Amino acid sequence: MRRGLVLMGINNIFTVEEEGTGALYECRIKGKVLEDAVGDYNPLAPGDRVEFEEDPIEEHKGSIERRLERKNAFVRYNLKRKAPQTLAANVDLLVCLTSPDQPPFRPRFIDRVLVAAELVEGAEALVLLNKKDLGVPPEVARRLSLYADIGYHVRMISVKTGEGIADLVAFFQGKTVVLVGQSGVGKSSLLNTLVPGAGQRVGEISRKYNRGSHVTNYSRLFHARGFEVIDTPGVREFVPYGTSSRDVGWCFREFEPYAKECAYPSCQHMDEPDCAVKEAVMKGRIDPERYESYLRLREELELLEQEEYG
């Protein structure tokens, strides 16, 4: 049995890189070997390790027999398909790429990605501001400082000028890095800086699978110098998966020391009396915009739960 690394998957055909040789195989999933993924948008994701058999007739074709155990997975809820979508597996660092302008800075998008990062066991998160050359407004700088204060990595770069890129590459060494960001923040430009020629390879995939520009609907793993980078689709909206409306407060890490002091163990930090989290917000110990971000996400998760369970 051969072992390999999933680089990407389109139309249930997965590109698998064989361990040891680096040879690429186009593989399909054999039967119901991934029963634990029933109901998922995609049973495999870039970063997955698999066992596969080579096709006895067609060269560099194969069938995936088994997915090896994951150490973690980065998952969002696909609103269109109403199913969990694994964007990457076995990751070390989740990078939320944003910009101060063009498109506008969206802290609530970042907050949702950070919630998803909290659910990726053993992984760290980095808030990465691109387009520093456009200038960093005080409110953006304040929010970035807040993320740093509550324990997230924060960096600023300019792909256009090259500022901060060398230090970023040094930080990425030895890691499997996932890039996530809204459309237009410069993710493709950063990817091409980290992995020269990556854009050309994506274009070749588009032609091969007749996907046009929609190939960006799929994640793809690239080997960079000293690290691996998984590029995920640019999105406008992001809903984390793996928590509930009742538990999502624990994914806002600055809430935790106060939540333990709430009068009720199941406190939702909304209308309950003697809520230590709300008191911390009123006293300025928890940022009110982060608290509002929590309320909005909690409300959306509750609506999704009602749709699913009635």
N, C-alpha and C positions, 0 to 999 in steps of 0.2 A: 504493500500500500504506500502510495506517495503522499507526501505532505506539502502543503503550500500556503501561501498568503493571498487572500482575496484583495485584488487591487480595485475592482469595480464590478458593477453588475448592471446590465441593461436588458430589458425584455427577458428576464430570467436566464440570461446567459452571463456567466461570471468569468472574468479574467483572473486566473490563478497563477501566481508565480511560484514555481517549484523551489522548495528549500534545497540549498546546496548548489544547484545548477543555474538558477535564475531563469530557466526556460518558462515561457508563457503558454498556458493552455486555456482554451475556451471550454468551459465546463457547464453542464446542467446538473441540477439536483436530482439524485436518483430516488424515486419513490417518496416515501414519507420519513426520510431520515432525520428531519428536523421537526419532530412532532411538537416540541416545546415552543415553536414559532408560529403555530397555527393561529390565524387571526391577525398576524403582523402584516404590515404593508410590504415588508421585505424580510425574508428569512436570514439573509446574509448581508454583511456590510463590509466596506473596506476596513482592513485591519483584522478581520476574522482569520483564524488559522483553521485549515480543513484537511481532511484526508480524502484523496481522490484516486480513481483508477483511470489510466490512460486508455483511450479507445483503441481496440486491437486493429482497427482498419484505418481510421482517419488520423493523420498525424496532428499532434498538438490539440487534440480534442479529448475530452474526458467527462467523467461523471463524478460528482461529489458524493461521497459515501457518508461523511460525518463531519459535523462542525465540532472542533475541539472546544473545551471549556473556555469561556471568556473570563477575563479578570474584571471587565466592566464594559459598559456600552453607553454611548451618548444618543439619547432618544428624544424625539419630539412627537407631538400628536399631530398627525396629518389631517387637517380640518376637511380637506376635499374628500379624502378617502375614508375619513372617520376611523382611523386605525393608527396604532403606534408605528412610527417609522424610525428605524435605527440608522443614524447617519454615519456612525463610526464605531468600531469596536477596539478594545485593548489599547486605550489611549492614556497618555501621561499628562497632557496639557491641553486645555480647551482655551482657544483664543477667540475672544469676541472683538472683531475688528469694527471700528466706528470712525466717524469723522466729525470735525467741528462744524462743517458746512458742506453743502453740495455732495450728498444730501444732508439735511439738518441732523444735528446730534439728537439721538432718541434714547434717553436714559431708561425709559420703561422697557424698551426692547432689550437693552443690556441687562436690566434686572431679571427679565425672564430667562435669558441665556444663563445667567449666574445661578438661578434656581435650578435649571437643568444640570449645571455643573456640580451643584451640591449633591445631586443624585448619582453622579459618576464616581463610584467608589475608588479611592486612591488617586484620583486625578486632581491637578491644580487648575486654577483659572487665571487668565490674563486678560485685562481690558486694555486693548491696544488702539490708540488713537493714531490714525493715518492723516495725511494732509496737514501736518503741523505747519507747513509753509503758508497755509491760508491764515494763520493766526489762531490763537486759542482764547476765545472769549472768557471773561471771568467766571461766568456761571458754569461753563464746561470745565474749567480748571477746578472749580469748587467741587463739582460732582466727581471728577477723577480723584481728587484728594480724599473724598469721602470713601470711595471704593478702596483706596490704599489703607485708610484708617481702620476699616473693618476687616482687613486681612487679605485682600486680593492683590495680585501683581498688577501693576499699572505701568505702561510705557507709552511714549510718544515718538512717532517716526514720521518721515516723509519719504515715500517711495520715489517721488519726483526728484528730490534733491539728494537722496541717499542718507539723510540724517538718521542716525539710530539703527541703521540696518546691520552693521557689523556687530554691535552689541546684542541685537536681537538674535542673530544667527548663533552667537556664542551661547546665549541663554537656551536656545533650542537643542543644543548638542546632546545626543544620546536619548532624545525623547521622540515619541510619536505624538505629533502636534495636529490638532484639528482646528481649521479655520472656519469661523462662522460669522456672518454679517449680513446686513440688509443690502439690497442691490445698490450699487453705485459707490460704495465706500472705498473701492480700490482693491478688492480681494484678488481679482485676476492679475492686476499689476504687481501686487505683492508676491503672488504665486510665481509669476514669471521672473521676479527678482531672485526668489529663493531657489527656483528650479528652472534655469534657462531652457527655453524650448517647450515648456509645459503647455503654453497656449497653442502651439502648433500641434502637439499631440492630441489635445482636446478637439481641435478641428478635424483631425484625421478620424477620430472616433465618430464625430458627427456625420462625416461622409460614409463611413463604414456601415453605420446603423440607420442611415437616412433620418437622423433625428433633428437636423438643422440646429438652430440655436438651443433647442430644448434639451440638448445633452447636459446642460447645466442643472437639470432636474436630478442629477445623480451625483453622488459623492465619488471621489476618485483619490486613490493613494499614490503619491509620488515619492521617490527616493531622492533626498537632497544630500548635501555633503555633511554626513555625520548625524543626520536625523531623518525622520519620515514625516511627511506632511499630508494630511487628508483634507482636500478641498471639498466643501459642502455647498449645496445650492444657495444662491443668493435669495433671500426671502424678504417679504414685507412684514409678515406677522410671524410670531413664534409662540407656540404653546408647549411648555415642558410636559413630559410624560413620566409617570412613576410615582406621583404623589397624589393626594386628594385635597379637596377644598378644606378639609378639617386639619390636615397635617402640613399644608404648604408653608405655614408660618415658621416652621422649624428650618425651612430652607433660606430664610432671611437671617443670616448668622448673627447679626447684631441684636436680634430679638431674644436670643436664647437666655442670656443671663437674667433678663427681666421676666421672661415667660415662666421661669421656674418659681417666681415669687407671686404669680397670679393667685387669686383666691381659689380658683377652680382649676384642677389639672387639665380639663378639656377646654379651657378658655380660648375663644376664637379672636380675642382682642378687638371686639366690635362693640356690643352693647352691654357686656357683662360688667357687674359692679366689681370694684377693687381689682381692676386690670392693671398690672404693673407695666405692661407694654404701652398702653395708652398714656399712663402717667409719665413714662419716659419720653414719649413724643411731646407731651405738653411742656415738659421741662427742658426740651431741646437736646436730650441725650440720644434720641433716635431721630433721624432726619424725617420730617413730615412728608416729603415727597417719596421717600422709600416706603413709608407706611401707606401712603395712598396707592403706591404701586402694588403693594401687598393686597390691599382691599380690592383693587380692580382685577387682579389675577385670581384671587379667591372667588370673586363673583363669576368670572368666566368659567372656572373649573366647576363651580356648582351648577351652572347652566348646562355644561357638557355632561355632567353626571345625571342630571334630570333627563336629558335627551336619551342617554344610554339606558338608564334603569327605570325611567318613568316616575 
